[in-house]
Amino acid sequence: MTLCVAMIIGLRILIDLLHAFFGPALMMSRLGALLVSGIGVVVGVVFFIGMALRWRLLTLREWLMLPMADKWLRLFSK
């Protein structure tokens, strides 16, 4: 629970920094929405994979059926 809250706060800080850096004009456009959505997707994927590996949700055979799973497993096993 606290990890989720920390990630939400971190994502909010990142969005505020992007808003300060790029200005409100970009953040109110479709490009700004695409940027924020892309960051959210990347953070969500990394969070899910990290938690799935930590909690051992999938077997090794199930992991290897996913696209690019061998790269993810190498990355998180270090």
Phi and psi restraints in degrees (value plus and minus 20) as a CYANA .aco file:
   2 THR   PHI     -88.0   -48.0
   2 THR   PSI     -50.3   -10.3
   3 LEU   PHI     -86.4   -46.4
   3 LEU   PSI     -59.6   -19.6
   4 CYS   PHI     -83.4   -43.4
   4 CYS   PSI     -63.1   -23.1
   5 VAL   PHI     -83.4   -43.4
   5 VAL   PSI     -62.6   -22.6
   6 ALA   PHI     -82.9   -42.9
   6 ALA   PSI     -59.3   -19.3
   7 MET   PHI     -89.0   -49.0
   7 MET   PSI     -57.2   -17.2
   8 ILE   PHI     -85.6   -45.6
   8 ILE   PSI     -63.0   -23.0
   9 ILE   PHI     -84.6   -44.6
   9 ILE   PSI     -63.1   -23.1
  10 GLY   PHI     -81.9   -41.9
  10 GLY   PSI     -62.0   -22.0
  11 LEU   PHI     -85.6   -45.6
  11 LEU   PSI     -58.6   -18.6
  12 ARG   PHI     -84.7   -44.7
  12 ARG   PSI     -60.9   -20.9
  13 ILE   PHI     -83.8   -43.8
  13 ILE   PSI     -61.0   -21.0
  14 LEU   PHI     -82.4   -42.4
  14 LEU   PSI     -62.1   -22.1
  15 ILE   PHI     -84.8   -44.8
  15 ILE   PSI     -60.7   -20.7
  16 ASP   PHI     -83.8   -43.8
  16 ASP   PSI     -58.6   -18.6
  17 LEU   PHI     -85.8   -45.8
  17 LEU   PSI     -61.0   -21.0
  18 LEU   PHI     -82.8   -42.8
  18 LEU   PSI     -60.0   -20.0
  19 HIS   PHI     -84.2   -44.2
  19 HIS   PSI     -61.5   -21.5
  20 ALA   PHI     -89.2   -49.2
  20 ALA   PSI     -56.4   -16.4
  21 PHE   PHI     -96.4   -56.4
  21 PHE   PSI     -66.7   -26.7
  22 PHE   PHI    -111.5   -71.5
  22 PHE   PSI     -37.0     3.0
  23 GLY   PHI      69.2   109.2
  23 GLY   PSI     141.2   181.2
  24 PRO   PHI     -87.6   -47.6
  24 PRO   PSI     -43.8    -3.8
  25 ALA   PHI     -84.8   -44.8
  25 ALA   PSI     -64.0   -24.0
  26 LEU   PHI     -91.2   -51.2
  26 LEU   PSI     -59.8   -19.8
  27 MET   PHI     -90.9   -50.9
  27 MET   PSI     -36.4     3.6
  28 MET   PHI    -114.9   -74.9
  28 MET   PSI     -17.8    22.2
  29 SER   PHI    -121.0   -81.0
  29 SER   PSI     157.8   197.8
  30 ARG   PHI     -88.1   -48.1
  30 ARG   PSI     -54.3   -14.3
  31 LEU   PHI     -84.6   -44.6
  31 LEU   PSI     -59.8   -19.8
  32 GLY   PHI     -84.9   -44.9
  32 GLY   PSI     -61.6   -21.6
  33 ALA   PHI     -83.3   -43.3
  33 ALA   PSI     -59.6   -19.6
  34 LEU   PHI     -84.0   -44.0
  34 LEU   PSI     -61.9   -21.9
  35 LEU   PHI     -82.7   -42.7
  35 LEU   PSI     -68.3   -28.3
  36 VAL   PHI     -85.8   -45.8
  36 VAL   PSI     -60.6   -20.6
  37 SER   PHI     -84.9   -44.9
  37 SER   PSI     -62.2   -22.2
  38 GLY   PHI     -82.0   -42.0
  38 GLY   PSI     -62.8   -22.8
  39 ILE   PHI     -83.3   -43.3
  39 ILE   PSI     -62.0   -22.0
  40 GLY   PHI     -82.3   -42.3
  40 GLY   PSI     -60.1   -20.1
  41 VAL   PHI     -85.2   -45.2
  41 VAL   PSI     -65.3   -25.3
  42 VAL   PHI     -82.6   -42.6
  42 VAL   PSI     -64.9   -24.9
  43 VAL   PHI     -82.7   -42.7
  43 VAL   PSI     -62.1   -22.1
  44 GLY   PHI     -84.0   -44.0
  44 GLY   PSI     -61.3   -21.3
  45 VAL   PHI     -85.1   -45.1
  45 VAL   PSI     -66.0   -26.0
  46 VAL   PHI     -84.0   -44.0
  46 VAL   PSI     -61.2   -21.2
  47 PHE   PHI     -83.0   -43.0
  47 PHE   PSI     -66.3   -26.3
  48 PHE   PHI     -83.1   -43.1
  48 PHE   PSI     -65.7   -25.7
  49 ILE   PHI     -85.0   -45.0
  49 ILE   PSI     -61.6   -21.6
  50 GLY   PHI     -80.9   -40.9
  50 GLY   PSI     -64.7   -24.7
  51 MET   PHI     -91.0   -51.0
  51 MET   PSI     -56.5   -16.5
  52 ALA   PHI     -84.5   -44.5
  52 ALA   PSI     -58.9   -18.9
  53 LEU   PHI     -90.2   -50.2
  53 LEU   PSI     -60.1   -20.1
  54 ARG   PHI     -84.9   -44.9
  54 ARG   PSI     -62.5   -22.5
  55 TRP   PHI    -111.0   -71.0
  55 TRP   PSI     -17.9    22.1
  56 ARG   PHI      31.3    71.3
  56 ARG   PSI      34.5    74.5
  57 LEU   PHI     -91.7   -51.7
  57 LEU   PSI     -52.2   -12.2
  58 LEU   PHI    -139.4   -99.4
  58 LEU   PSI     130.0   170.0
  59 THR   PHI     -98.4   -58.4
  59 THR   PSI     148.8   188.8
  60 LEU   PHI     -81.2   -41.2
  60 LEU   PSI     -58.8   -18.8
  61 ARG   PHI     -84.1   -44.1
  61 ARG   PSI     -59.9   -19.9
  62 GLU   PHI     -87.9   -47.9
  62 GLU   PSI     -59.0   -19.0
  63 TRP   PHI     -80.7   -40.7
  63 TRP   PSI     -63.2   -23.2
  64 LEU   PHI     -90.3   -50.3
  64 LEU   PSI     -34.5     5.5
  65 MET   PHI     -99.5   -59.5
  65 MET   PSI     -37.1     2.9
  66 LEU   PHI     -98.9   -58.9
  66 LEU   PSI     130.4   170.4
  67 PRO   PHI     -86.5   -46.5
  67 PRO   PSI     116.7   156.7
  68 MET   PHI      40.0    80.0
  68 MET   PSI       3.7    43.7
  69 ALA   PHI     -87.2   -47.2
  69 ALA   PSI     -54.8   -14.8
  70 ASP   PHI     -83.1   -43.1
  70 ASP   PSI     -56.5   -16.5
  71 LYS   PHI     -89.2   -49.2
  71 LYS   PSI     -61.9   -21.9
  72 TRP   PHI     -83.8   -43.8
  72 TRP   PSI     -63.0   -23.0
  73 LEU   PHI     -85.6   -45.6
  73 LEU   PSI     -58.7   -18.7
  74 ARG   PHI     -84.3   -44.3
  74 ARG   PSI     -61.3   -21.3
  75 LEU   PHI     -84.5   -44.5
  75 LEU   PSI     -65.2   -25.2
  76 PHE   PHI    -105.1   -65.1
  76 PHE   PSI     -32.3     7.7
  77 SER   PHI    -102.5   -62.5
  77 SER   PSI     -32.4     7.6
